[in-house]
């Protein structure tokens, strides 16, 4: 996998401290859940959501401009649409 498509969680691991509910940890252990992997998966999902949210915010003006263009001029190549 090239550098651009590399997932952030595929690199070297680093120990960190995380505070979690004792009951949640006990349940996870009883169910055989890998706590480190579950935390990593959750953090990875949260990072993706935050990046998507920021990307949408950063590009909001472009979306608004495109929508205004479409509203004023119609869809490009609309005459070729089959639906």
PDB file of N, CA, C and O in Angstrom:
ATOM      1  N   UNK A   1       0.849  -1.170   0.000  1.00  0.00           N
ATOM      2  CA  UNK A   1       0.000   0.000   0.000  1.00  0.00           C
ATOM      3  C   UNK A   1       0.894   1.232   0.000  1.00  0.00           C
ATOM      4  O   UNK A   1       1.827   1.324   0.799  1.00  0.00           O
ATOM      5  N   UNK A   2       0.612   2.190  -0.902  1.00  0.00           N
ATOM      6  CA  UNK A   2       1.465   3.377  -0.961  1.00  0.00           C
ATOM      7  C   UNK A   2       1.186   4.321   0.206  1.00  0.00           C
ATOM      8  O   UNK A   2       0.222   4.140   0.949  1.00  0.00           O
ATOM      9  N   UNK A   3       2.038   5.326   0.354  1.00  0.00           N
ATOM     10  CA  UNK A   3       1.962   6.246   1.490  1.00  0.00           C
ATOM     11  C   UNK A   3       0.629   6.996   1.540  1.00  0.00           C
ATOM     12  O   UNK A   3       0.106   7.239   2.627  1.00  0.00           O
ATOM     13  N   UNK A   4       0.071   7.367   0.388  1.00  0.00           N
ATOM     14  CA  UNK A   4      -1.172   8.124   0.347  1.00  0.00           C
ATOM     15  C   UNK A   4      -2.327   7.299   0.896  1.00  0.00           C
ATOM     16  O   UNK A   4      -3.167   7.823   1.627  1.00  0.00           O
ATOM     17  N   UNK A   5      -2.380   6.019   0.555  1.00  0.00           N
ATOM     18  CA  UNK A   5      -3.485   5.163   0.971  1.00  0.00           C
ATOM     19  C   UNK A   5      -3.230   4.422   2.268  1.00  0.00           C
ATOM     20  O   UNK A   5      -4.065   3.624   2.693  1.00  0.00           O
ATOM     21  N   UNK A   6      -2.109   4.663   2.900  1.00  0.00           N
ATOM     22  CA  UNK A   6      -1.775   3.958   4.131  1.00  0.00           C
ATOM     23  C   UNK A   6      -2.715   4.379   5.256  1.00  0.00           C
ATOM     24  O   UNK A   6      -2.931   5.568   5.488  1.00  0.00           O
ATOM     25  N   UNK A   7      -3.261   3.406   5.937  1.00  0.00           N
ATOM     26  CA  UNK A   7      -4.122   3.702   7.080  1.00  0.00           C
ATOM     27  C   UNK A   7      -3.264   4.192   8.235  1.00  0.00           C
ATOM     28  O   UNK A   7      -2.157   3.693   8.437  1.00  0.00           O
ATOM     29  N   UNK A   8      -3.762   5.172   9.004  1.00  0.00           N
ATOM     30  CA  UNK A   8      -2.965   5.706  10.102  1.00  0.00           C
ATOM     31  C   UNK A   8      -2.678   4.680  11.196  1.00  0.00           C
ATOM     32  O   UNK A   8      -1.736   4.857  11.968  1.00  0.00           O
ATOM     33  N   UNK A   9      -3.459   3.627  11.275  1.00  0.00           N
ATOM     34  CA  UNK A   9      -3.257   2.633  12.330  1.00  0.00           C
ATOM     35  C   UNK A   9      -2.366   1.468  11.893  1.00  0.00           C
ATOM     36  O   UNK A   9      -2.279   0.460  12.594  1.00  0.00           O
ATOM     37  N   UNK A  10      -1.707   1.601  10.740  1.00  0.00           N
ATOM     38  CA  UNK A  10      -0.843   0.524  10.257  1.00  0.00           C
ATOM     39  C   UNK A  10       0.623   0.735  10.596  1.00  0.00           C
ATOM     40  O   UNK A  10       1.463  -0.089  10.235  1.00  0.00           O
ATOM     41  N   UNK A  11       0.938   1.799  11.269  1.00  0.00           N
ATOM     42  CA  UNK A  11       2.328   2.097  11.599  1.00  0.00           C
ATOM     43  C   UNK A  11       2.733   1.437  12.903  1.00  0.00           C
ATOM     44  O   UNK A  11       2.013   0.597  13.442  1.00  0.00           O
ATOM     45  N   UNK A  12       3.895   1.830  13.402  1.00  0.00           N
ATOM     46  CA  UNK A  12       4.357   1.280  14.676  1.00  0.00           C
ATOM     47  C   UNK A  12       3.399   1.661  15.797  1.00  0.00           C
ATOM     48  O   UNK A  12       2.747   2.704  15.744  1.00  0.00           O
ATOM     49  N   UNK A  13       3.325   0.818  16.797  1.00  0.00           N
ATOM     50  CA  UNK A  13       2.429   1.043  17.927  1.00  0.00           C
ATOM     51  C   UNK A  13       3.162   1.819  19.011  1.00  0.00           C
ATOM     52  O   UNK A  13       4.382   1.723  19.144  1.00  0.00           O
ATOM     53  N   UNK A  14       2.412   2.581  19.774  1.00  0.00           N
ATOM     54  CA  UNK A  14       2.969   3.341  20.883  1.00  0.00           C
ATOM     55  C   UNK A  14       2.065   3.154  22.086  1.00  0.00           C
ATOM     56  O   UNK A  14       0.849   3.313  21.977  1.00  0.00           O
ATOM     57  N   UNK A  15       2.633   2.823  23.215  1.00  0.00           N
ATOM     58  CA  UNK A  15       1.857   2.651  24.441  1.00  0.00           C
ATOM     59  C   UNK A  15       1.301   3.995  24.887  1.00  0.00           C
ATOM     60  O   UNK A  15       1.967   5.025  24.784  1.00  0.00           O
ATOM     61  N   UNK A  16       0.074   3.967  25.381  1.00  0.00           N
ATOM     62  CA  UNK A  16      -0.564   5.175  25.888  1.00  0.00           C
ATOM     63  C   UNK A  16      -1.495   4.792  27.029  1.00  0.00           C
ATOM     64  O   UNK A  16      -1.873   3.628  27.163  1.00  0.00           O
ATOM     65  N   UNK A  17      -1.854   5.746  27.829  1.00  0.00           N
ATOM     66  CA  UNK A  17      -2.792   5.498  28.922  1.00  0.00           C
ATOM     67  C   UNK A  17      -4.161   6.001  28.523  1.00  0.00           C
ATOM     68  O   UNK A  17      -4.303   7.108  28.003  1.00  0.00           O
ATOM     69  N   UNK A  18      -5.168   5.179  28.771  1.00  0.00           N
ATOM     70  CA  UNK A  18      -6.549   5.537  28.481  1.00  0.00           C
ATOM     71  C   UNK A  18      -7.366   5.168  29.703  1.00  0.00           C
ATOM     72  O   UNK A  18      -7.208   4.077  30.250  1.00  0.00           O
ATOM     73  N   UNK A  19      -8.227   6.057  30.130  1.00  0.00           N
ATOM     74  CA  UNK A  19      -9.097   5.773  31.268  1.00  0.00           C
ATOM     75  C   UNK A  19     -10.437   5.280  30.755  1.00  0.00           C
ATOM     76  O   UNK A  19     -11.123   5.971  30.002  1.00  0.00           O
ATOM     77  N   UNK A  20     -10.801   4.078  31.172  1.00  0.00           N
ATOM     78  CA  UNK A  20     -12.053   3.466  30.751  1.00  0.00           C
ATOM     79  C   UNK A  20     -12.807   2.969  31.979  1.00  0.00           C
ATOM     80  O   UNK A  20     -12.211   2.701  33.022  1.00  0.00           O
ATOM     81  N   UNK A  21     -14.091   2.852  31.843  1.00  0.00           N
ATOM     82  CA  UNK A  21     -14.927   2.340  32.926  1.00  0.00           C
ATOM     83  C   UNK A  21     -14.503   0.915  33.293  1.00  0.00           C
ATOM     84  O   UNK A  21     -14.286   0.080  32.415  1.00  0.00           O
ATOM     85  N   UNK A  22     -14.389   0.647  34.599  1.00  0.00           N
ATOM     86  CA  UNK A  22     -14.021  -0.698  35.053  1.00  0.00           C
ATOM     87  C   UNK A  22     -15.030  -1.735  34.568  1.00  0.00           C
ATOM     88  O   UNK A  22     -14.652  -2.830  34.153  1.00  0.00           O
ATOM     89  N   UNK A  23     -16.313  -1.385  34.624  1.00  0.00           N
ATOM     90  CA  UNK A  23     -17.359  -2.324  34.193  1.00  0.00           C
ATOM     91  C   UNK A  23     -17.226  -2.631  32.703  1.00  0.00           C
ATOM     92  O   UNK A  23     -17.398  -3.773  32.276  1.00  0.00           O
ATOM     93  N   UNK A  24     -16.921  -1.609  31.927  1.00  0.00           N
ATOM     94  CA  UNK A  24     -16.766  -1.808  30.485  1.00  0.00           C
ATOM     95  C   UNK A  24     -15.569  -2.700  30.192  1.00  0.00           C
ATOM     96  O   UNK A  24     -15.642  -3.575  29.330  1.00  0.00           O
ATOM     97  N   UNK A  25     -14.478  -2.484  30.899  1.00  0.00           N
ATOM     98  CA  UNK A  25     -13.292  -3.326  30.718  1.00  0.00           C
ATOM     99  C   UNK A  25     -13.595  -4.765  31.107  1.00  0.00           C
ATOM    100  O   UNK A  25     -13.197  -5.694  30.404  1.00  0.00           O
ATOM    101  N   UNK A  26     -14.290  -4.955  32.212  1.00  0.00           N
ATOM    102  CA  UNK A  26     -14.647  -6.312  32.657  1.00  0.00           C
ATOM    103  C   UNK A  26     -15.522  -7.004  31.623  1.00  0.00           C
ATOM    104  O   UNK A  26     -15.297  -8.170  31.300  1.00  0.00           O
ATOM    105  N   UNK A  27     -16.519  -6.294  31.101  1.00  0.00           N
ATOM    106  CA  UNK A  27     -17.393  -6.884  30.071  1.00  0.00           C
ATOM    107  C   UNK A  27     -16.593  -7.253  28.832  1.00  0.00           C
ATOM    108  O   UNK A  27     -16.783  -8.329  28.264  1.00  0.00           O
ATOM    109  N   UNK A  28     -15.703  -6.368  28.413  1.00  0.00           N
ATOM    110  CA  UNK A  28     -14.889  -6.638  27.227  1.00  0.00           C
ATOM    111  C   UNK A  28     -14.021  -7.872  27.431  1.00  0.00           C
ATOM    112  O   UNK A  28     -13.916  -8.720  26.545  1.00  0.00           O
ATOM    113  N   UNK A  29     -13.406  -7.968  28.591  1.00  0.00           N
ATOM    114  CA  UNK A  29     -12.566  -9.146  28.873  1.00  0.00           C
ATOM    115  C   UNK A  29     -13.390 -10.418  28.898  1.00  0.00           C
ATOM    116  O   UNK A  29     -12.968 -11.442  28.358  1.00  0.00           O
ATOM    117  N   UNK A  30     -14.582 -10.366  29.528  1.00  0.00           N
ATOM    118  CA  UNK A  30     -15.463 -11.536  29.578  1.00  0.00           C
ATOM    119  C   UNK A  30     -15.861 -11.996  28.174  1.00  0.00           C
ATOM    120  O   UNK A  30     -16.042 -13.189  27.928  1.00  0.00           O
ATOM    121  N   UNK A  31     -15.991 -11.044  27.269  1.00  0.00           N
ATOM    122  CA  UNK A  31     -16.403 -11.356  25.900  1.00  0.00           C
ATOM    123  C   UNK A  31     -15.223 -11.642  24.976  1.00  0.00           C
ATOM    124  O   UNK A  31     -15.412 -11.938  23.796  1.00  0.00           O
ATOM    125  N   UNK A  32     -14.012 -11.555  25.508  1.00  0.00           N
ATOM    126  CA  UNK A  32     -12.823 -11.842  24.704  1.00  0.00           C
ATOM    127  C   UNK A  32     -12.485 -10.750  23.706  1.00  0.00           C
ATOM    128  O   UNK A  32     -11.856 -11.019  22.683  1.00  0.00           O
ATOM    129  N   UNK A  33     -12.894  -9.523  23.989  1.00  0.00           N
ATOM    130  CA  UNK A  33     -12.628  -8.407  23.088  1.00  0.00           C
ATOM    131  C   UNK A  33     -11.227  -7.875  23.347  1.00  0.00           C
ATOM    132  O   UNK A  33     -10.840  -7.656  24.495  1.00  0.00           O
ATOM    133  N   UNK A  34     -10.481  -7.671  22.290  1.00  0.00           N
ATOM    134  CA  UNK A  34      -9.155  -7.068  22.386  1.00  0.00           C
ATOM    135  C   UNK A  34      -9.358  -5.579  22.640  1.00  0.00           C
ATOM    136  O   UNK A  34      -9.751  -4.838  21.738  1.00  0.00           O
ATOM    137  N   UNK A  35      -9.092  -5.148  23.857  1.00  0.00           N
ATOM    138  CA  UNK A  35      -9.375  -3.772  24.262  1.00  0.00           C
ATOM    139  C   UNK A  35      -8.539  -2.776  23.464  1.00  0.00           C
ATOM    140  O   UNK A  35      -9.054  -1.743  23.037  1.00  0.00           O
ATOM    141  N   UNK A  36      -7.280  -3.066  23.262  1.00  0.00           N
ATOM    142  CA  UNK A  36      -6.427  -2.148  22.495  1.00  0.00           C
ATOM    143  C   UNK A  36      -6.956  -1.977  21.081  1.00  0.00           C
ATOM    144  O   UNK A  36      -7.040  -0.859  20.573  1.00  0.00           O
ATOM    145  N   UNK A  37      -7.315  -3.093  20.444  1.00  0.00           N
ATOM    146  CA  UNK A  37      -7.813  -3.030  19.066  1.00  0.00           C
ATOM    147  C   UNK A  37      -9.150  -2.300  19.004  1.00  0.00           C
ATOM    148  O   UNK A  37      -9.395  -1.520  18.084  1.00  0.00           O
ATOM    149  N   UNK A  38     -10.013  -2.557  19.986  1.00  0.00           N
ATOM    150  CA  UNK A  38     -11.314  -1.885  20.007  1.00  0.00           C
ATOM    151  C   UNK A  38     -11.137  -0.377  20.185  1.00  0.00           C
ATOM    152  O   UNK A  38     -11.819   0.411  19.530  1.00  0.00           O
ATOM    153  N   UNK A  39     -10.226   0.021  21.066  1.00  0.00           N
ATOM    154  CA  UNK A  39      -9.946   1.451  21.255  1.00  0.00           C
ATOM    155  C   UNK A  39      -9.385   2.057  19.971  1.00  0.00           C
ATOM    156  O   UNK A  39      -9.775   3.154  19.572  1.00  0.00           O
ATOM    157  N   UNK A  40      -8.478   1.343  19.336  1.00  0.00           N
ATOM    158  CA  UNK A  40      -7.877   1.830  18.100  1.00  0.00           C
ATOM    159  C   UNK A  40      -8.931   1.961  17.001  1.00  0.00           C
ATOM    160  O   UNK A  40      -8.945   2.950  16.267  1.00  0.00           O
ATOM    161  N   UNK A  41      -9.809   0.970  16.887  1.00  0.00           N
ATOM    162  CA  UNK A  41     -10.872   1.039  15.885  1.00  0.00           C
ATOM    163  C   UNK A  41     -11.799   2.225  16.143  1.00  0.00           C
ATOM    164  O   UNK A  41     -12.166   2.948  15.217  1.00  0.00           O
ATOM    165  N   UNK A  42     -12.171   2.418  17.395  1.00  0.00           N
ATOM    166  CA  UNK A  42     -13.045   3.534  17.744  1.00  0.00           C
ATOM    167  C   UNK A  42     -12.390   4.876  17.486  1.00  0.00           C
ATOM    168  O   UNK A  42     -13.029   5.788  16.961  1.00  0.00           O
ATOM    169  N   UNK A  43     -11.126   5.007  17.850  1.00  0.00           N
ATOM    170  CA  UNK A  43     -10.404   6.261  17.630  1.00  0.00           C
ATOM    171  C   UNK A  43     -10.224   6.517  16.134  1.00  0.00           C
ATOM    172  O   UNK A  43     -10.346   7.653  15.675  1.00  0.00           O
ATOM    173  N   UNK A  44      -9.938   5.475  15.388  1.00  0.00           N
ATOM    174  CA  UNK A  44      -9.784   5.605  13.943  1.00  0.00           C
ATOM    175  C   UNK A  44     -11.089   6.084  13.303  1.00  0.00           C
ATOM    176  O   UNK A  44     -11.072   6.950  12.428  1.00  0.00           O
ATOM    177  N   UNK A  45     -12.212   5.522  13.739  1.00  0.00           N
ATOM    178  CA  UNK A  45     -13.516   5.946  13.213  1.00  0.00           C
ATOM    179  C   UNK A  45     -13.797   7.401  13.570  1.00  0.00           C
ATOM    180  O   UNK A  45     -14.319   8.154  12.747  1.00  0.00           O
ATOM    181  N   UNK A  46     -13.460   7.794  14.777  1.00  0.00           N
ATOM    182  CA  UNK A  46     -13.688   9.175  15.207  1.00  0.00           C
ATOM    183  C   UNK A  46     -12.811  10.142  14.417  1.00  0.00           C
ATOM    184  O   UNK A  46     -13.260  11.229  14.055  1.00  0.00           O
ATOM    185  N   UNK A  47     -11.571   9.757  14.149  1.00  0.00           N
ATOM    186  CA  UNK A  47     -10.672  10.593  13.338  1.00  0.00           C
ATOM    187  C   UNK A  47     -11.248  10.757  11.930  1.00  0.00           C
ATOM    188  O   UNK A  47     -11.239  11.862  11.388  1.00  0.00           O
ATOM    189  N   UNK A  48     -11.749   9.668  11.329  1.00  0.00           N
ATOM    190  CA  UNK A  48     -12.348   9.755   9.995  1.00  0.00           C
ATOM    191  C   UNK A  48     -13.553  10.686  10.002  1.00  0.00           C
ATOM    192  O   UNK A  48     -13.701  11.515   9.103  1.00  0.00           O
ATOM    193  N   UNK A  49     -14.423  10.557  11.018  1.00  0.00           N
ATOM    194  CA  UNK A  49     -15.604  11.427  11.104  1.00  0.00           C
ATOM    195  C   UNK A  49     -15.203  12.896  11.226  1.00  0.00           C
ATOM    196  O   UNK A  49     -15.773  13.757  10.556  1.00  0.00           O
ATOM    197  N   UNK A  50     -14.228  13.178  12.076  1.00  0.00           N
ATOM    198  CA  UNK A  50     -13.793  14.566  12.275  1.00  0.00           C
ATOM    199  C   UNK A  50     -13.156  15.125  11.014  1.00  0.00           C
ATOM    200  O   UNK A  50     -13.397  16.279  10.658  1.00  0.00           O
ATOM    201  N   UNK A  51     -12.339  14.317  10.330  1.00  0.00           N
ATOM    202  CA  UNK A  51     -11.737  14.788   9.070  1.00  0.00           C
ATOM    203  C   UNK A  51     -12.810  15.079   8.026  1.00  0.00           C
ATOM    204  O   UNK A  51     -12.726  16.077   7.310  1.00  0.00           O
ATOM    205  N   UNK A  52     -13.816  14.212   7.937  1.00  0.00           N
ATOM    206  CA  UNK A  52     -14.906  14.419   6.980  1.00  0.00           C
ATOM    207  C   UNK A  52     -15.679  15.689   7.328  1.00  0.00           C
ATOM    208  O   UNK A  52     -16.022  16.472   6.442  1.00  0.00           O
ATOM    209  N   UNK A  53     -15.949  15.893   8.603  1.00  0.00           N
ATOM    210  CA  UNK A  53     -16.666  17.082   9.045  1.00  0.00           C
ATOM    211  C   UNK A  53     -15.883  18.346   8.692  1.00  0.00           C
ATOM    212  O   UNK A  53     -16.456  19.315   8.194  1.00  0.00           O
ATOM    213  N   UNK A  54     -14.585  18.336   8.949  1.00  0.00           N
ATOM    214  CA  UNK A  54     -13.757  19.502   8.637  1.00  0.00           C
ATOM    215  C   UNK A  54     -13.647  19.727   7.139  1.00  0.00           C
ATOM    216  O   UNK A  54     -13.642  20.872   6.688  1.00  0.00           O
ATOM    217  N   UNK A  55     -13.559  18.647   6.355  1.00  0.00           N
ATOM    218  CA  UNK A  55     -13.485  18.770   4.899  1.00  0.00           C
ATOM    219  C   UNK A  55     -14.759  19.414   4.365  1.00  0.00           C
ATOM    220  O   UNK A  55     -14.705  20.296   3.507  1.00  0.00           O
ATOM    221  N   UNK A  56     -15.900  18.971   4.875  1.00  0.00           N
ATOM    222  CA  UNK A  56     -17.165  19.558   4.443  1.00  0.00           C
ATOM    223  C   UNK A  56     -17.222  21.040   4.780  1.00  0.00           C
ATOM    224  O   UNK A  56     -17.671  21.850   3.970  1.00  0.00           O
ATOM    225  N   UNK A  57     -16.767  21.390   5.977  1.00  0.00           N
ATOM    226  CA  UNK A  57     -16.767  22.790   6.392  1.00  0.00           C
ATOM    227  C   UNK A  57     -15.817  23.615   5.519  1.00  0.00           C
ATOM    228  O   UNK A  57     -16.161  24.720   5.100  1.00  0.00           O
ATOM    229  N   UNK A  58     -14.625  23.079   5.245  1.00  0.00           N
ATOM    230  CA  UNK A  58     -13.642  23.794   4.426  1.00  0.00           C
ATOM    231  C   UNK A  58     -14.129  24.004   2.991  1.00  0.00           C
ATOM    232  O   UNK A  58     -13.742  24.974   2.340  1.00  0.00           O
ATOM    233  N   UNK A  59     -14.962  23.112   2.506  1.00  0.00           N
ATOM    234  CA  UNK A  59     -15.423  23.168   1.119  1.00  0.00           C
ATOM    235  C   UNK A  59     -16.864  23.648   0.987  1.00  0.00           C
ATOM    236  O   UNK A  59     -17.455  23.575  -0.090  1.00  0.00           O
ATOM    237  N   UNK A  60     -17.419  24.135   2.080  1.00  0.00           N
ATOM    238  CA  UNK A  60     -18.808  24.584   2.089  1.00  0.00           C
ATOM    239  C   UNK A  60     -19.077  25.657   1.037  1.00  0.00           C
ATOM    240  O   UNK A  60     -20.104  25.616   0.360  1.00  0.00           O
ATOM    241  N   UNK A  61     -18.170  26.608   0.896  1.00  0.00           N
ATOM    242  CA  UNK A  61     -18.352  27.691  -0.079  1.00  0.00           C
ATOM    243  C   UNK A  61     -18.399  27.145  -1.506  1.00  0.00           C
ATOM    244  O   UNK A  61     -19.176  27.622  -2.334  1.00  0.00           O
ATOM    245  N   UNK A  62     -17.572  26.154  -1.785  1.00  0.00           N
ATOM    246  CA  UNK A  62     -17.561  25.560  -3.133  1.00  0.00           C
ATOM    247  C   UNK A  62     -18.883  24.845  -3.414  1.00  0.00           C
ATOM    248  O   UNK A  62     -19.417  24.945  -4.519  1.00  0.00           O
ATOM    249  N   UNK A  63     -19.415  24.126  -2.424  1.00  0.00           N
ATOM    250  CA  UNK A  63     -20.702  23.451  -2.608  1.00  0.00           C
ATOM    251  C   UNK A  63     -21.816  24.461  -2.858  1.00  0.00           C
ATOM    252  O   UNK A  63     -22.665  24.269  -3.728  1.00  0.00           O
ATOM    253  N   UNK A  64     -21.796  25.539  -2.081  1.00  0.00           N
ATOM    254  CA  UNK A  64     -22.820  26.573  -2.249  1.00  0.00           C
ATOM    255  C   UNK A  64     -22.718  27.227  -3.617  1.00  0.00           C
ATOM    256  O   UNK A  64     -23.734  27.492  -4.260  1.00  0.00           O
ATOM    257  N   UNK A  65     -21.487  27.489  -4.067  1.00  0.00           N
ATOM    258  CA  UNK A  65     -21.290  28.096  -5.390  1.00  0.00           C
ATOM    259  C   UNK A  65     -21.778  27.158  -6.488  1.00  0.00           C
ATOM    260  O   UNK A  65     -22.424  27.598  -7.438  1.00  0.00           O
ATOM    261  N   UNK A  66     -21.474  25.875  -6.362  1.00  0.00           N
ATOM    262  CA  UNK A  66     -21.910  24.913  -7.378  1.00  0.00           C
ATOM    263  C   UNK A  66     -23.431  24.802  -7.399  1.00  0.00           C
ATOM    264  O   UNK A  66     -24.041  24.772  -8.468  1.00  0.00           O
ATOM    265  N   UNK A  67     -24.041  24.741  -6.221  1.00  0.00           N
ATOM    266  CA  UNK A  67     -25.506  24.669  -6.153  1.00  0.00           C
ATOM    267  C   UNK A  67     -26.142  25.914  -6.772  1.00  0.00           C
ATOM    268  O   UNK A  67     -27.149  25.816  -7.472  1.00  0.00           O
ATOM    269  N   UNK A  68     -25.558  27.077  -6.515  1.00  0.00           N
ATOM    270  CA  UNK A  68     -26.079  28.316  -7.104  1.00  0.00           C
ATOM    271  C   UNK A  68     -25.939  28.282  -8.627  1.00  0.00           C
ATOM    272  O   UNK A  68     -26.843  28.708  -9.346  1.00  0.00           O
ATOM    273  N   UNK A  69     -24.812  27.777  -9.115  1.00  0.00           N
ATOM    274  CA  UNK A  69     -24.595  27.665 -10.560  1.00  0.00           C
ATOM    275  C   UNK A  69     -25.663  26.766 -11.184  1.00  0.00           C
ATOM    276  O   UNK A  69     -26.260  27.110 -12.204  1.00  0.00           O
ATOM    277  N   UNK A  70     -25.893  25.613 -10.559  1.00  0.00           N
ATOM    278  CA  UNK A  70     -26.880  24.657 -11.077  1.00  0.00           C
ATOM    279  C   UNK A  70     -28.272  25.282 -11.057  1.00  0.00           C
ATOM    280  O   UNK A  70     -29.042  25.130 -12.006  1.00  0.00           O
ATOM    281  N   UNK A  71     -28.585  25.976  -9.985  1.00  0.00           N
ATOM    282  CA  UNK A  71     -29.890  26.619  -9.875  1.00  0.00           C
ATOM    283  C   UNK A  71     -30.081  27.660 -10.977  1.00  0.00           C
ATOM    284  O   UNK A  71     -31.170  27.790 -11.535  1.00  0.00           O
ATOM    285  N   UNK A  72     -29.040  28.382 -11.278  1.00  0.00           N
ATOM    286  CA  UNK A  72     -29.124  29.447 -12.291  1.00  0.00           C
ATOM    287  C   UNK A  72     -29.033  28.901 -13.713  1.00  0.00           C
ATOM    288  O   UNK A  72     -29.766  29.351 -14.593  1.00  0.00           O
ATOM    289  N   UNK A  73     -28.140  27.933 -13.951  1.00  0.00           N
ATOM    290  CA  UNK A  73     -27.854  27.457 -15.310  1.00  0.00           C
ATOM    291  C   UNK A  73     -28.388  26.070 -15.627  1.00  0.00           C
ATOM    292  O   UNK A  73     -28.402  25.669 -16.791  1.00  0.00           O
ATOM    293  N   UNK A  74     -28.820  25.342 -14.636  1.00  0.00           N
ATOM    294  CA  UNK A  74     -29.232  23.959 -14.852  1.00  0.00           C
ATOM    295  C   UNK A  74     -28.026  23.029 -14.864  1.00  0.00           C
ATOM    296  O   UNK A  74     -26.881  23.474 -14.782  1.00  0.00           O
ATOM    297  N   UNK A  75     -28.293  21.761 -14.967  1.00  0.00           N
ATOM    298  CA  UNK A  75     -27.212  20.774 -14.974  1.00  0.00           C
ATOM    299  C   UNK A  75     -26.464  20.791 -16.299  1.00  0.00           C
ATOM    300  O   UNK A  75     -27.084  20.825 -17.362  1.00  0.00           O
ATOM    301  N   UNK A  76     -25.134  20.767 -16.242  1.00  0.00           N
ATOM    302  CA  UNK A  76     -24.375  20.652 -17.491  1.00  0.00           C
ATOM    303  C   UNK A  76     -24.723  19.318 -18.171  1.00  0.00           C
ATOM    304  O   UNK A  76     -24.878  18.290 -17.511  1.00  0.00           O
ATOM    305  N   UNK A  77     -24.836  19.358 -19.446  1.00  0.00           N
ATOM    306  CA  UNK A  77     -25.140  18.157 -20.243  1.00  0.00           C
ATOM    307  C   UNK A  77     -26.500  17.541 -19.919  1.00  0.00           C
ATOM    308  O   UNK A  77     -26.728  16.367 -20.212  1.00  0.00           O
ATOM    309  N   UNK A  78     -27.395  18.306 -19.327  1.00  0.00           N
ATOM    310  CA  UNK A  78     -28.702  17.786 -18.934  1.00  0.00           C
ATOM    311  C   UNK A  78     -29.467  17.229 -20.136  1.00  0.00           C
ATOM    312  O   UNK A  78     -30.256  16.295 -19.996  1.00  0.00           O
ATOM    313  N   UNK A  79     -29.234  17.801 -21.307  1.00  0.00           N
ATOM    314  CA  UNK A  79     -29.973  17.335 -22.493  1.00  0.00           C
ATOM    315  C   UNK A  79     -29.616  15.898 -22.863  1.00  0.00           C
ATOM    316  O   UNK A  79     -30.350  15.254 -23.613  1.00  0.00           O
ATOM    317  N   UNK A  80     -28.507  15.393 -22.352  1.00  0.00           N
ATOM    318  CA  UNK A  80     -28.096  14.018 -22.647  1.00  0.00           C
ATOM    319  C   UNK A  80     -28.562  13.001 -21.599  1.00  0.00           C
ATOM    320  O   UNK A  80     -28.336  11.800 -21.747  1.00  0.00           O
ATOM    321  N   UNK A  81     -29.202  13.485 -20.558  1.00  0.00           N
ATOM    322  CA  UNK A  81     -29.660  12.572 -19.493  1.00  0.00           C
ATOM    323  C   UNK A  81     -30.789  11.683 -20.000  1.00  0.00           C
ATOM    324  O   UNK A  81     -31.630  12.115 -20.789  1.00  0.00           O
ATOM    325  N   UNK A  82     -30.795  10.452 -19.542  1.00  0.00           N
ATOM    326  CA  UNK A  82     -31.821   9.498 -19.978  1.00  0.00           C
ATOM    327  C   UNK A  82     -32.884   9.292 -18.895  1.00  0.00           C
ATOM    328  O   UNK A  82     -33.794   8.482 -19.070  1.00  0.00           O
ATOM    329  N   UNK A  83     -32.776  10.017 -17.781  1.00  0.00           N
ATOM    330  CA  UNK A  83     -33.750   9.844 -16.701  1.00  0.00           C
ATOM    331  C   UNK A  83     -34.295  11.177 -16.245  1.00  0.00           C
ATOM    332  O   UNK A  83     -35.129  11.227 -15.342  1.00  0.00           O
TER     333      UNK A  83
END
